[in-house]
Amino acid sequence: MNKKEIKEFVKDNKWFTYEQAENELRKHWNSDCDKDGDYLKIKRRQIQKILRSDIIGTYLEMDKREVGITEEEIFMKKLYGWTAEETFYLEYYDSERDDIIEEEYTEKLHVFPKYDRLFPNNESSMILSTWDEQLGADEYTEMKVFMREVYEKVSQLDTRGNTAYIMNESYLFALKHELERREYPTKIVYLKPHSPKEITKNLSNTKYDYDILQNSDILLKDFNEQIENLVITHNKAKDVEIERYFNIDSFFIKWQNTYPEAIDQIISSLKEKELFEKFFKIKSELSNSFIFDLNIKKEKEKLSDKYKDFTFTEDKIKSISSSIYSYEKYQLEKLEIEISKDNSIILEATQFRYIFGITLREQVEALPSNNELLLSSLDNIGIR
């Protein structure tokens, strides 16, 4: 960006100092659930450590490295962030020497995911900090230093380029999700494969050889039922978000006949911000049910073909046990990846709905008249 573009970027964005940002971070996403602003209790020192790591890691372009990484690994990094041990240099002013000194650091850094695509006109996440000067003089850091000086001038702050942290709304949004993920971690798949010991015990507890393969079928059937139940539970949780999208869609349909001019005006504004079409695109993607087919019939046939002509010694039973365990473990790993992909769709849908809802309510509040019923209708569908 040139200096003119930087000035426009600063003026067009909503900015938060660290104190303002921390106040927002402590609040629950839904104001109705916010009690004392203590939704996120993570300590200030830890938050600033996360910021430092993200700033330096972004400067090193950790989040742009894709060489030698599989598509699945790239997907997981985009979902949970980029972590790596890095060597970098920071510059300090040594008052005793009256000179700039450079120190080398080797640390584990983490760059957390950003969600710029969810904001109007793909607003770029940006944080400005005193770390920018310490990373050395180049085009990127000089741009950020100048941006911070412009912000301080526009905001009439007498800090001479030394405001510790300033971040725009999209960066704050991403930071809040990162802190939420750390404070309220969730395990993707809670199922575990039958242990080799458990499988061996089950198969050994038979009178006849033909019962062994039959018992293996029962184990695989049990595993399949557990997967099916997990998929049902996952889709039920997904249905909650789908219903929220349909409620918003119904809002437009319901009030189009009553207040056509107002609704047309709102839709036009949302289209200008590139939000309206994106809403229905995400709604369409979200509406697809999650499916995971184990095809245990094929696995049963493989076991039967492999072991049907054997006398089942202890070693053969252990071999079957190992086959079943490997199969279940592999399927659970596949399931975790597929659920992670579907979770990313749900997460993006949830995040976008939050931004869309804020913008929609702002548009309704800005109507010159006839907005009380519309605001009440938004309240009823959780857009407050």
Residue pairs with C-beta under 8 A, 6 or more apart in sequence:
1 9
1 143
3 146
6 143
6 146
6 147
6 150
7 150
9 124
9 126
9 147
10 147
10 150
10 151
10 154
11 154
13 123
13 126
13 168
13 169
14 168
14 169
15 151
15 155
15 166
15 167
15 168
15 169
16 24
16 166
16 167
16 168
16 169
16 172
17 163
17 165
17 166
18 48
18 164
18 165
18 166
21 165
21 167
21 172
21 175
22 44
22 47
23 37
24 172
24 176
25 40
25 47
25 172
25 175
25 176
25 179
26 37
26 38
26 39
26 40
27 34
27 37
27 39
28 34
28 35
28 39
29 39
29 354
30 382
30 384
31 384
32 384
33 39
40 176
40 179
40 180
40 183
41 183
42 179
42 182
42 183
47 175
47 179
48 165
50 110
50 112
50 175
50 178
50 179
51 127
51 129
51 165
51 175
52 131
53 107
53 109
53 110
53 111
54 110
54 111
54 112
54 127
55 127
55 129
55 131
55 132
56 86
56 88
56 109
56 131
56 135
57 63
57 82
57 84
57 86
57 109
57 110
57 111
58 111
59 88
59 135
59 140
59 141
60 86
60 88
60 109
62 82
62 84
62 86
62 109
62 111
63 77
63 81
63 82
63 111
65 82
66 74
69 77
72 337
75 337
75 340
75 341
75 344
76 337
76 340
78 113
78 344
79 113
79 340
79 343
79 344
79 347
80 113
80 181
81 110
81 111
81 112
81 113
81 178
82 110
82 111
83 108
83 109
83 110
83 111
84 108
84 109
85 106
85 107
85 108
85 109
86 106
86 107
86 108
86 109
87 104
87 105
87 106
88 104
88 105
88 107
88 135
89 102
89 103
89 104
89 105
89 135
89 136
90 102
90 103
90 105
90 131
90 134
90 135
91 100
91 101
91 102
91 133
91 134
91 135
91 136
92 100
92 101
92 102
92 103
92 134
93 99
93 100
93 101
94 100
94 101
102 136
112 174
112 175
112 177
112 178
113 174
113 177
113 178
114 125
114 170
114 171
114 174
115 125
115 170
115 173
115 174
115 177
115 348
115 351
116 122
116 123
116 124
116 125
116 170
118 170
118 173
118 348
118 351
118 352
118 355
119 169
119 170
119 173
119 355
120 273
120 274
120 275
120 355
120 359
121 273
121 274
122 274
123 168
123 169
123 170
124 168
124 170
125 168
125 170
125 171
125 173
125 174
126 144
126 147
126 167
126 168
126 170
126 171
127 165
127 166
127 167
127 168
127 171
128 144
128 145
128 147
128 148
128 151
128 163
128 165
128 166
128 167
129 148
129 164
129 165
129 166
130 162
130 163
130 164
132 141
132 144
132 145
132 148
133 141
133 145
135 141
145 161
148 161
148 163
148 166
149 161
151 157
151 163
151 166
152 158
152 159
152 160
152 161
152 163
157 163
167 175
173 351
173 355
177 351
188 336
188 339
188 340
188 343
189 230
189 332
189 335
189 336
189 339
190 230
191 226
191 227
191 230
191 332
191 335
192 332
193 223
193 325
193 328
193 329
193 332
194 202
194 219
194 222
194 223
194 324
194 325
194 328
195 325
196 318
196 321
196 322
196 325
199 216
199 219
199 320
199 321
199 324
199 325
200 317
200 318
200 321
202 215
202 219
203 212
203 215
203 216
203 317
203 320
203 321
204 314
204 317
205 215
206 212
206 215
209 311
209 312
212 307
212 312
212 317
212 320
213 303
213 304
213 307
213 308
216 300
216 303
216 320
216 324
217 300
219 324
220 296
220 299
220 300
220 324
220 327
221 296
223 294
223 296
223 328
223 331
224 294
224 296
227 292
227 294
227 331
227 335
230 335
231 290
231 291
231 292
234 290
234 339
234 342
235 289
235 290
237 346
238 286
238 289
238 290
238 342
238 346
241 286
241 346
241 349
241 350
241 353
242 283
242 286
242 287
244 353
244 381
244 382
245 279
245 282
245 283
245 286
245 349
245 353
246 283
247 381
247 382
248 279
248 353
248 356
248 357
248 360
248 381
248 383
249 280
249 283
250 381
251 377
251 378
251 381
252 263
252 267
254 377
255 262
255 263
255 373
255 374
255 377
256 263
258 373
259 370
259 374
262 367
262 370
262 371
262 374
265 363
265 367
266 360
266 363
266 364
266 367
267 276
269 363
270 276
270 279
270 356
270 359
270 360
270 363
271 277
273 359
275 355
275 356
275 359
278 352
279 352
279 356
282 348
282 349
282 352
283 349
285 345
285 349
286 345
286 346
286 349
290 338
290 339
290 342
292 334
292 335
292 338
292 339
294 331
299 327
303 320
303 323
303 324
306 323
307 316
307 319
307 320
310 316
357 378
357 382
357 383
360 378
360 383
361 375
361 378
361 383
361 384
364 371
364 374
364 375
364 378
365 371
365 375
367 374
378 384
